[in-house]
């Protein structure tokens, strides 16, 4: 089970997009939410004496901390109202580095956060924090771009390519099976029509791994560009799950990669699982 779920926030309506899904996962898994907001030191522009600059800095910094506390209290009340155990933390420093340090210390089972998808670079707040969490963090990351009208996670699409690396995404799919997932579709995209049969046989074997979960499992083999097909198939699911590939087990999220393309193009939440090797 996902016992600890890290939810970063910056207090903006944009970052709030991740809250409904974080709540849905935490409720179904019986997990605790670790709600975190990082206050970065303000950078003031302009001229003036050092005393005035110091005063302006302190006033701005105090206001940022006050707003962060209010936001954490607001979101904590929302989680508690749904019967979810929540622990809030206000950190100081660089957003990405602070979150990575927090993740290392608390070892969450999942990170849920908002991201801009179409920019070509994953963004959270004003920097590429989501990108840093994916490349340098340890937990799977559930990225949310559009806030769903109804935060349901009934059906998931799991992307496989026949490799052991891609299969690392299966473990979290099994954890979510029944909590809250009710259906999993296993998808493999091949370039040669002659590979359709072997791919179907492979997926049938993978599907048997879900036999004890009690959820419906279907398989699908398509021919073509994985990025195009995954984007099209994602319209009929609530969640896309895939493993990120990369040197040393860290996805470099290089331009044009399947994972990056899915995050940019899919309108549905994307759950990225980092390859262990």
C-alpha positions in Angstrom: 0.0 0.0 0.0 1.0 3.6 -0.5 1.3 4.6 3.2 3.0 8.0 2.6 2.1 10.4 -0.2 4.1 13.5 -0.8 2.1 16.5 -2.1 4.1 19.7 -2.9 2.2 22.9 -3.2 3.1 26.5 -3.9 -0.3 28.0 -3.0 -1.4 28.7 -6.5 -4.6 27.5 -8.2 -2.3 25.7 -10.6 -0.7 23.6 -7.9 -4.1 22.9 -6.4 -4.9 20.8 -9.5 -3.1 17.9 -7.9 -5.1 18.0 -4.7 -8.2 16.0 -5.8 -6.2 13.1 -7.2 -3.9 13.1 -4.1 -7.0 12.9 -2.0 -8.5 10.1 -4.1 -5.3 8.0 -3.9 -4.8 8.7 -0.2 -8.4 7.8 0.6 -8.4 4.5 -1.4 -4.9 3.5 0.0 -5.5 4.6 3.6 -2.3 6.6 3.3 -1.0 9.7 5.0 -0.4 12.9 3.1 2.8 14.8 3.5 1.9 18.3 2.4 4.9 20.5 1.8 5.4 24.1 0.7 8.8 25.7 0.2 9.3 29.4 0.8 12.2 30.7 -1.3 14.1 33.8 -0.3 12.7 36.8 -2.2 14.8 38.7 -4.7 14.2 42.4 -4.6 15.1 44.7 -7.5 15.6 48.4 -7.3 17.9 50.9 -5.7 18.0 52.3 -2.1 20.0 52.3 1.1 20.8 49.0 2.7 18.5 49.6 5.7 15.5 50.2 3.4 16.4 47.2 1.3 16.7 45.1 4.4 13.3 46.2 5.7 11.7 45.5 2.3 13.3 42.0 2.2 12.1 41.1 5.7 8.6 42.4 5.1 8.4 40.4 1.8 9.8 37.3 3.5 7.4 37.5 6.4 4.5 37.9 4.0 5.6 34.8 2.0 5.8 32.7 5.1 2.4 33.9 6.3 0.8 33.1 3.0 2.5 29.6 3.0 1.2 28.9 6.5 -2.3 29.9 5.5 -2.2 27.8 2.4 -0.9 24.7 4.3 -3.7 25.2 6.9 -6.3 25.5 4.1 -5.2 22.3 2.3 -4.7 20.4 5.5 -8.3 21.1 6.5 -9.4 19.9 3.1 -7.6 16.5 3.6 -8.8 16.2 7.2 -12.3 16.9 6.1 -12.0 13.8 3.8 -10.8 11.7 6.7 -7.2 11.7 5.6 -4.3 11.9 8.0 -2.1 14.8 6.9 1.2 16.3 8.1 2.2 19.7 6.8 5.7 21.1 6.5 6.9 24.6 5.6 10.5 24.6 4.2 12.9 27.3 3.4 15.3 27.3 0.5 15.4 26.3 -3.2 12.2 24.5 -4.1 13.6 21.6 -6.0 16.5 21.0 -3.6 14.3 21.3 -0.5 11.8 18.9 -1.9 14.4 16.3 -2.8 16.0 16.5 0.6 12.5 16.1 2.2 11.8 13.1 0.0 15.1 11.5 0.9 14.4 12.0 4.6 10.8 10.9 4.7 10.9 8.2 1.9 7.3 8.6 0.5 5.8 5.9 -1.6 4.4 8.4 -4.1 4.7 12.0 -5.1 1.6 13.8 -6.5 2.2 17.2 -8.1 0.9 19.5 -10.9 2.8 20.1 -14.1 2.5 22.1 -17.3 2.5 19.6 -20.1 2.8 21.5 -23.4 5.8 23.6 -22.7 8.2 20.8 -23.5 9.7 21.3 -20.1 8.0 20.0 -17.0 7.3 23.0 -14.7 6.1 23.5 -11.2 5.7 27.0 -9.9 8.4 29.1 -11.6 11.0 26.4 -12.1 11.4 22.9 -13.4 10.8 21.4 -10.0 8.7 18.4 -11.4 11.5 17.7 -13.8 14.0 17.6 -10.9 11.8 15.3 -8.9 11.5 12.9 -11.8 15.2 12.8 -12.6 16.7 12.9 -9.1 14.0 11.7 -6.7 13.3 8.1 -5.6 9.5 7.8 -5.5 7.1 7.3 -8.4 5.7 10.7 -9.5 2.0 11.2 -10.4 1.9 14.3 -12.6 -1.4 16.2 -13.0 -1.9 18.8 -15.7 -5.6 19.4 -15.8 -7.7 19.2 -12.7 -10.3 16.4 -13.4 -13.9 17.4 -12.9 -14.3 14.1 -11.0 -11.1 12.8 -9.6 -11.7 9.2 -10.3 -9.0 6.6 -11.1 -11.1 3.8 -12.4 -9.0 2.6 -15.4 -5.3 2.8 -16.1 -3.3 2.3 -19.2 0.1 0.6 -18.6 2.7 1.0 -21.3 5.0 -2.0 -21.9 7.6 -2.8 -24.5 8.6 -6.3 -23.6 11.6 -5.3 -21.4 12.2 -5.9 -17.8 12.7 -2.2 -17.3 9.3 -1.3 -18.6 7.8 -4.0 -16.3 8.9 -2.1 -13.3 5.8 0.0 -13.8 3.7 -3.1 -13.0 4.3 -3.1 -9.3 2.6 0.2 -8.5 -0.2 -0.8 -10.9 -0.7 -3.9 -8.7 -0.7 -1.7 -5.6 -3.4 0.5 -7.0 -5.4 -2.5 -8.3 -8.8 -2.3 -6.5 -7.5 0.8 -4.6 -8.8 2.7 -6.5 -8.3 1.1 -10.0 -10.9 -1.3 -11.3 -9.5 -2.0 -14.7 -6.0 -2.1 -16.2 -5.2 -2.1 -19.9 -1.8 -3.4 -20.9 -0.5 -1.8 -24.1 2.5 -2.7 -26.3 3.3 -0.8 -29.5 5.3 -2.6 -32.2 6.7 -1.4 -35.5 6.5 -4.7 -37.5 3.1 -6.4 -38.0 4.9 -9.7 -37.6 5.6 -8.8 -33.9 1.9 -8.5 -33.1 1.4 -12.2 -32.2 4.5 -12.5 -29.9 3.5 -9.2 -28.3 0.0 -10.4 -27.6 1.4 -13.6 -26.1 3.7 -11.6 -23.9 0.9 -9.3 -22.6 -1.3 -12.3 -21.9 1.5 -13.6 -19.6 1.7 -10.2 -17.9 -2.0 -10.1 -17.5 -1.9 -13.3 -15.4 0.0 -11.4 -12.8 -3.2 -9.4 -12.0 -5.3 -12.6 -11.6 -5.3 -12.4 -7.8 -6.1 -8.7 -7.7 -9.7 -9.2 -8.8 -9.7 -6.3 -11.3 -10.4 -6.5 -15.0 -7.3 -6.7 -17.2 -7.3 -6.3 -20.9 -4.4 -6.3 -23.5 -3.9 -4.3 -26.6 -1.2 -4.5 -29.3 -0.9 -1.6 -31.8 1.4 -0.9 -34.7 3.0 2.6 -35.1 4.6 5.4 -33.2 4.3 4.8 -29.4 3.9 8.5 -28.7 1.0 8.9 -31.0 -0.8 5.7 -30.0 -0.4 6.3 -26.3 -1.8 9.8 -26.6 -4.8 8.5 -28.5 -5.4 5.5 -26.2 -5.2 7.8 -23.1 -8.5 9.4 -24.0 -10.4 6.4 -22.8 -8.6 5.9 -19.4 -8.1 7.9 -16.2 -4.4 7.3 -15.7 -1.4 6.4 -17.8 1.4 4.4 -16.1 4.9 3.9 -17.6 8.4 3.4 -16.6 11.0 6.1 -17.4 14.2 4.9 -19.0 17.6 6.5 -18.5 21.3 6.0 -17.8 21.9 4.9 -14.2 18.2 4.4 -13.5 17.5 8.2 -13.8 15.4 9.3 -16.7 17.2 12.2 -18.4 13.8 13.2 -19.9 15.6 13.9 -23.2 13.8 15.7 -25.9 11.6 13.3 -27.9 11.5 10.5 -25.4 8.3 8.5 -25.1 7.8 9.5 -21.4 8.3 13.2 -22.1 5.9 13.1 -25.1 3.3 11.4 -23.0 3.5 14.0 -20.3 3.3 16.8 -22.8 0.5 15.4 -24.9 -1.7 13.4 -22.6 -4.6 15.3 -21.0 -4.8 12.6 -18.3 -2.6 12.2 -15.2 0.6 10.4 -15.9 2.3 8.1 -13.3 6.1 7.8 -14.0 8.0 5.0 -12.3 11.8 5.3 -12.3 13.8 2.4 -13.6 16.0 0.8 -10.9 18.8 0.0 -13.4 
